[in-house]
Amino acid sequence: MTYPMQGSGIAQSWEDLGLVLDHAVKELLQVDLSEHKVLVTMPMVSTKAYRDKMLQSMFDYGASAVAMQSPGPLVLFSQGEDWLIG
């Protein structure tokens, strides 16, 4: 297995990313994704094709719902700055 993500947060190996997700979800979190919603942070440089591939991968993995957001607004929201979002 290689490191599946490059420094900017873009997946380089979808197969290896699947192995990491499998370990994280089944071994560490011990949850069934069909019973939970998933939030995926996406780098600002991601293309529509990349976002579509990530969505498809998450649904193939069994997620019941997937939301995507860039990290910036999530940081603001976590600091209580929700008036800046949407």
C-alpha positions, 0 to 999 in steps of 0.5 A, spaced: 500 500 500 502 507 498 500 513 501 493 514 498 493 522 498 498 527 496 499 533 500 494 537 497 488 532 499 487 529 492 487 522 492 492 519 488 490 511 489 483 510 489 484 503 491 489 504 497 484 510 499 479 504 499 483 500 504 484 506 509 477 507 509 475 500 510 480 500 516 478 506 519 470 505 518 470 497 520 476 497 525 477 503 528 470 506 528 466 500 528 460 503 524 456 501 518 456 507 514 449 505 511 446 507 518 450 514 518 451 520 514 458 522 511 461 529 511 467 529 506 472 535 506 474 537 499 480 541 497 479 548 493 483 545 487 478 539 486 475 538 479 468 536 478 470 529 475 474 528 482 468 530 486 464 526 482 469 520 483 469 521 491 461 521 491 461 515 487 466 511 491 463 513 498 456 511 495 459 504 493 462 504 500 455 504 503 454 511 505 447 513 506 448 520 505 454 524 503 455 532 504 462 535 501 464 542 503 471 545 503 475 546 509 474 553 510 467 554 512 467 548 516 473 552 520 469 558 521 463 554 523 467 550 528 469 557 531 462 560 532 462 564 525 456 561 522 453 568 520 459 568 515 456 561 512 451 561 506 
